[in-house]
C-alpha cells in the first residue's frame, strides 16, 4: 500500500504519528500547500516523504499519485477540496478515503425545511464510475463521520432487532488556558469547518418521509436542543442538531426510523456562533476592508480563523476529554437474533487530552479523528475490508474495525440506559 | 455669534438641521475633511457656509477661525481630534465647545483598578491659560455627557439636600429591520467607537477615596450589571459600567458620594462585545489574512465595521426610542431647602426615532446628541450662560437650559421612585 496523504494540518500530522507505529504500508507521501509543513509531518518515519501540492487541482493530485505510484489517497484537508482530490485520485487509478464529504448547498427557497444539494451528493453522483472501474472511495472515515458509522453497523448487526433512532452525540469537557492559567476561547478543531457545519441548516432523516427528498429534511440552526449525559466524567452537555455526514450515510446501509446528529457545542460556543452569524462574520464572500496598502477584499471567516489560536497548537494548554458516540434506541435482540425488549444504548469512544499529548504529542480531538482512517487503511491492506464504489464505513463489517481500534490502545465503550 | 462647526457627520449634520430653525447666531461655517459633505450639511440655511479642514491640525483650525472671525468653535468629530481643535480655537481667541473629551490612557500596571491618564486630563491641564485669557471651553455638552450633567446640577440645586449617587443611565429599545422586515444586528452608532468605549476600563468616582487619584478608580469591563427600568415604554434594559466623561466632570462641581455611568447595552449587545473581545476581533493591530491577491495585513476591528450596516444609513429602517438620563439617590429637600426623607429620582430625555426622522430627517441618537450644544450656544449668545476656563455643563445654572430645551419641542421628564 502506497498512500498519498493530502494535508499536513492538525489531523494530517496526527495521522502520521499514528501510522508511523504500524507496518501495513510501504510509503506515505505527505503533501501540503506548505511544503515545509508537509516535511515536518513526514519526519515521523523514514517511510514518509514530504511534497508540495495544490489541493484545489485534480490534475496536480493525479500527477502526484502517478509520480509516487500511489494506491490510496487519504484526504485530510478541509471539505472545500473534496472534489478535486476525489477526482484526482480516480483519474490516477487510486482508491480514495476522506473524513468529510463534498459540500452541501442550501435549498434556494426553503433552506430551513428542505434539503438542496446534500453533503456527499457530488461524490455519490459518481458512484457508478467508481464501481465500473472497480475502485473504492471510502467516504467519511474519521471519527464523526467514521467511527460513529461503524457503531451504527455494529448496533444493527449485534445489538438491535429494530432501530428507532440512530443519534450521533458528540461532547467534550475540554478547557484551554493561556499562560496565566485563564480559560480562553480556543476551538480544538478548524473554526472554518465548525462554522460551516454549525451554521448550515441541520439535516435530519426520517424513514416515514422517504417519499419526499428520500427522507432527508432540514431545520433551522441549533434546533432540538437536548442535554445529553456523556460518559467517563464528561457529564451533561447541551447538544443541538448540526449538518453532518452520518445523517446522509447511515440511512443508505442501516435500517432505522430516524437518523440525527447532535453536537455538544455547549451554550458558550453556540452563543459565539450565533454572534458571528448575526454580524455576518461567518461569511465567506469577500468584503472590502482598509489595509496599510489600500483597500483589499477578504473573507470575514478567514479573519475569524486568523485571530484564533491554531487548533494544532492548543494541545499543551488543553485539559479534559472528548467523546464521540452513537445513541441507539429501539428493540434489542438476543444471541439468536430474536427481539427482546426496548433498548437504549450509547456506543462511545473517549480520548483524554493528557493521554493523547503524552502518548502521541497531538491533542485529543485531532488524534481521535486521525486514528480511524489509519485503522481503516490497515483493514484494507490486510483484506479484512474490501469493496468498490462510493461507500460509507457502515457498508463494512464493524467487528474487525472495533477490535483493531482496541489494538491501537484506544478502546471503545458501551452504556445501556434504563428504558 | 459666529460659529465654526468642525465635522459634518451624523451629529454635525443634525446640529445644522436644528440650528437652522434658530436666530441667535450670525453665521455657521461647517468644516469637514470632506468638503462636499460639509457643503451638503451647509445647505440647511443661507447663513451657513461649507469649508474644508484638517481637524488633526491646530494651525488649520486656527487659520479657519481667523479667516471667518469665528467667536465659537463647535467640535463634532471623533475624540481623537479633541486636542488640535481645542488648541486651534484657543490660538485664534475663540471660545470652544465639544461633546467628548480628550482620550484616556489605561494605567500601565493596574488597568482594571487604577486610572492612568483620564478622559479630559489634557484639557483640564490647560484650564489656567483659558481662565487667564478670559476664554471659555465648555466641554462635554452633547447629551451624554451634556444633558446628563445639566441634570446633575438641577438635582443638586432643586431636588436634593444630600446626594448619595449620581448615576447616569442610558438605554433604548431601538430595532433595525432589513428589507424583509426581519430584525438585524445594526448598531445605531459607530461600532469602532463603541468597542473602544465599552472595552476600555470603566471609571467610577467615590468621595471616600478622594485621597487616592482624586477618588477615581477603574474596574474590569461590563462591571456591576444592573437591570434599569427606562421610562416611556422602553422598559427594563441590562446596564453595565462604561468609561464616560460624566464621571470625570460631575465630581468637580456637584457634591455627591459616588458618580457612575452605566450604558444600557442590553444582554445581546454585551454578549456581542464579549465575544468579539474573547475572539480577538476587537483588535486594531493587524493580522495576516489570505485574500484573492495573496496574504494581506488588516485590522480585525475594521472587518467588524465592514460587515455591519453603516450607522448613518439605518435611520429609515429603525424604530423605537432612545433615553438619556441621570438617576439620583440621596436625601430630598423642600421648597425652603430643608432636608426631607430619602429620595430616588430619574431625570430623563427620550427621543422617538419616528419623530426625529419625520421632524428633522435625522435618526434619534444623533439628533439627541446634537440638540444640546445648539441650546447651550443659544444660552451663551443670550448671556444667560457665561464663564471662563475649562468648564463642564454642571458649572452653569440648569434651569434656563432645561426651559430652552422645552422650547425646542423636546421636553425632559422626571420620575420619582419609591424608596
Interface residues (C-beta under 8 A of the other chain):
Chain A: X184 X185 X271 X272 X275 X276 X278 X279 X280 X281 X283 X286 X287 X288 X289 X290 X291 X292 X293 X296 X297 X298 X299 X300 X302 X303 X304 X306 X307 X308
Chain B: X184 X185 X271 X272 X275 X276 X278 X279 X280 X281 X283 X286 X287 X288 X289 X290 X291 X292 X293 X296 X297 X298 X299 X300 X302 X303 X304 X306 X307 X308
